[in-house]
Structure formats: C-alpha cells, structure tokens
Amino acid sequence: MLQIPPENVWIALAVTLAAGLATAIGSLLVLFSRRPNPRLLAFGLAFAGGAMVYVSLSEILNKSIASFALAYGERTGFTYGTLAFLLGVIVIVLIDHFIPNPHDSLDKQDPAFRENSREYLKRVALLTSIAITAHNFPEGLATFFATLESPSVGMPLAFAIAIHNIPEGIAIAVPVYFATQNKAYAFTASLLSGLAEPVGAAIGYVLLSGSLSHATFGWVFGLIAGVMVFLALDELLPAAKRYAKGHETVYGLVAGMGTLAISLVLFKW
C-alpha cells in the first residue's frame, strides 16, 4: 500500500475546494451584472474543454498506464489503462443518461425564465441544482486524486474545472433567482453545488485510503481521464459553440491546449 503524506492530502483537498467554489463566481455574474458576455463565456468554455482534453490524454491517461505497469507489467498495464479510460466514459455516460446535465441559456429573456408560473421556475431550479451537483462529484475526485499524485497535473486540471464551474454557477443561479427573487438563495444554491466537489473528493479518499496502491491509482486515473474527456466533448465544447458568434470556440480550444502544454513543461523544469 502506498503511503501518502498528510500534508499532500490537505493540499489536494484545498485545490479541489478552490475549483468547486468557482460556481459561486458564476452566481455573482448573474446577480451583479446585467448580462454575462456570451462571447467571452464561449472562449472560456472552449479553453476549459481544450485544457481538460489535453491534460487527460497526455498526462492523466499516461499516469494510469504507468501505475498499472508498475503493478502488472508494461503490456498488461497498457491494457488495463485503456480499459479504465473506457470504463470512465461509460460511467459518466450512465450518469448523464439518468441525471442529464442542463445547459441553460444565459439570456434572461429566455422563454423558460419568462414563464409566469413560479412553481415551474422552482422546479427548474431544483432539477438544475441536483443535476449539476451530481456531476460535480466525479469532477471533485478528478481534481483531488490528480493533485494528490502530481500537483503539476492537478493544478492545471483544477484551473480548467474552475473555468467550467463558472457557467454551472450561472445555470443554477438564474432559475433560483427568478423563482425566489432572493439573491442570497441563488448564491447559496450555487455555492452548495460547488462544495459537492470537495465532498466527493473526501468521500473518495476515505473509501480508498486503506487500499491505495499502484493498481488503485491506475483505476482512478483511467476513470478520471475518461470522465474528463467526455465532459469536455459533451458539455463544454457544445456549450461554447452555442454562445459563440465567431471563432471563439476554436480559439479557446487551441488556447486551452497550448496553455496546458506550456504549463506542464514549466512544471517539469
């Protein structure tokens, strides 16, 4: 069993908490601005998507394969790493099927938010909060274990997830605010959803701390890589394209990949 220094655990948890709190930033954009800039959001979403895809395929998946190789040998390690990656995709597909992640409009004139029924808006707010919170648990695990094993991978991933969490905070705050007309409720709902990430990380660590091994890290990193790639392709890039009015999506995608590539090079010096 691998021994993890306690200070590393606290650092990883703090990084995960910081990424999760970005949902509160999203709620503040709703509550204290007339309307978030959709083109800037498109660039940010694509940036996060590019960063997540790059770090997942270039670093996290390779760490899964390397961890399995230390446990079972090089050839078997590659096989297990690939299977773990595909399993991660299947897991998040199932989560997305049973608890779809909504992609609400930022436009306060959206017909959904001009609906007269206050009960309808409350239902939208509740379902949105539940869906995004459920999706935040695996993101918390990804950030935590990536940082726990390698800060050079975990920190850039946390940054990408934090960017991704800002529009999620918006998606929660908009229906809650329109349903209750209470800024405090909207902010609190977004904040609690973001806190699901460090809670998920803590639960995952408690469950796995007694059996941390090279094989365990192999499975965790493989699953994380699969989950992150699916989230980027299924959520971030389509959402970025939706809000784009020009080439913001491709510019953000390339900028995200380039920034991650440079940051990983700098971390290794």
N, C-alpha and C positions, 0 to 999 in steps of 0.2 A: 504494500500500500504506500502511496506517495504521501510525504509529509509537506503540508502547506503552512508556511509561517503565518501566524495570526494577523500580522500587520498587512500581509498581502490580501487577506480576506476582507479586511476593513477598507482597504484602498479600492478593491474591486466593487464593494458594495456602495462606496461613496460615488464612484464613477457612474454606476448604474442609477443611483438616485438622481444625480445631476441630469442624466439623459432623460429620465422619466419626468422630471419637473418642467421639461420644455413644453409639456401640454399646457401648463399654466401661462406660458408666454403666448400661446395661441389664443387662449381665452382673453388675455389682455388686449390683443389686437382687435378682437371683436368689440370689447367693452369700451375701449378708449380711442378708437379710430372710426372714421366714417365708413371706410371700406378697405380691407386689405388689398394691396396691389396684386392683381392676379398674375401679371407677367413676372413679377419678382417671385411670387409663390411657385409659378411653373418652373422657373430656373432652379429654385431651392429644392423642389421635389425631385427634379431630374438629377440635380447634383447629388442628393442623398442616395438616389437609386443607383447612379453610376458608382458612387463610393462603396455602397453595400455589395454590389455585384463583383467589383474588382477585389475587395478585401476577402470576400467569401471564396472566390475561385482561386485567387493567387496565394492566400495565406491560410485561411481557416480550414479549407478542404485539405491543403497540403499538411497542415498540422494534424488533422485526423489520420491521414495516411501514415505520417511519420510515427504517431503514437501507436497505431496498430502494428506498424512494422517492428517497433521495439518490443511489442508483446508477442507477436506471432511470426515475424519474419517479413521480408520485403514483399514477396509476391502475395502472400495472404493479406498483408497489411493494405496493399492497394485494393484488393477485392473488398475487404471489409469497409474501407474508407468510402469506396464508391457506393456500396450498399447503404451505408449510414446516410450518405448525402441523399440518395433516392428516397430513403425512409423519411427523412426530414421533409422532403417535398410532399410526400403522401400525407404526413401528419398535418401539415398546415393546409393542404387541400381539404382534408376532412373537417378541420376547424372552420375553414372558410365556407364549407358547404352547409354545416349545421348552424353556424353563427356568422352570417355574412357581415363583412366589414363595410359600413355605408360610406358612400363618397358624396357627402352633401355639398351643395353649392355654397360659395362664399357670398353670393348675391342675396342681400336681404330682401330683394323683390321677387325671389324665387316663389312660385305659386305655393309650395309647401309651407312657406312661412307667412303667406298672406291668407292662409286658411283661417276661417272665423272661429272654428272650434278650438277652445283652449285645451279640451281633453285630447284632441288629436295631436296638438303640439306636445303635450305631456308624454304621450305615447311615443312620439318620435324621439323625444329627448331621452326617455328611459331606454328604448331599444338601441339608440346610438351609443349611449354610455356603456351599456352591457357589452355590446359587440366590440367596441374599441378596447375596453378593459380586458376582455378575454384574449384579444390579440396582443395585448401588452405583456402578458405573462411570458410567452416564448422569447419576446424581444429582451426582456429583463434577463432571462437565462443566457441569451447570446452575449449580451454586454458583460455580464458578470464573469462567466467562465472564460471568455476571450481575454479579459483583463487579468483574471487570476493567473492564467498560464503565461500570458505575454502582454504586458502593457503596450508594447509597440503595435500590437494588433488591436487590443481592446480600446485604446483611446480614440483612434480614428473611427472605429466602428461606433463607439458611443456618440461621437460628434455627428455621424451620419444619421443615427437613430434619433438624436435630439432634433435635427432638422425635420425629420419625418414626423416627429411628435407635435410639432407646431401646428400643422393643419389638422391633426387629430384633435388638438385642443379647441381649434376653431369649430370643428364639426360637432363637438359636444356643447360648446358654449352657446352657439347660435340658437338651437332649439330650446335649450334650457332657459335662456334669457327671454326669448319670445313667449315661452309658455308661462313664465313666472314674473317677468318684468323685474327681476331681482338680480343685480349684478353679483352679489355675494354668492347666491346659489349657483350661478353659471360658473364663476371662478372655482368654487369648491368642487363642483362636479368634474371639471377638467383636471383639477389637482389630484383628486382621488383616483381618477383613471390612470394618471401618470404614475402614481405611487404603486400601482399594480406591478410595475417593473421591478423595483427593489424587493417587493414582497415575493414575487415569483422567483427572484434570484435567491432570496433567503430560504424559501421552501426547497428549492432545488439543491442548494448546498447542504441543508440539513439531511435531506434524503440520501445524498450521495457522499457526504463527507466520510462516512465509515467505510467506503469501498472505492476511494479514489485510487485509480491505477492507470497505467498507460492505456489499457483497453477502455476504461471508463472515459478518459479524455478523448479517446478516438471516437467513441459513440457520440459523446456530447458535441465535439467539434463538427463531425459529419452531419449530425442533425441540424446544428446551427447553420451550417453552410447552405443546406437545402432550404431551410426556412427563410433565410435572408434573401436568397436568390428569388424565390417565389414571391416574397413580399415586394421586392423591388420591381419585378416584371408585371405582377398582377395589380399592384396598388399605386406605387409611386410614379412609374412612367405613364400609365394611362391617365392618372390624375394630372400630371404635369402637362400632357398633351391637351387635356380638356381646358386648362386655363391659359395655354399659350396662344399668342397672336402672331408669332413669327417662328424664329428658330430657337426659342428659349430652351426647348426640351433637349435638342441635340447639343446645344452649347453647354447646358447644365450637366448633361450626361458625360460629355468629354471632360469638362472641368472637374467633375467629381472623381472620375477615374484618375485623371492626371494629378490632382491634389493628393489622393490616397497613395498613388505610386511614389510621389516625391516624399511624402511624409514617412512612408515605410523605409525608403532609402535613408533618410535623415536619422530615423530611429535606430538603424543598424550601424551607424558610424560611432 
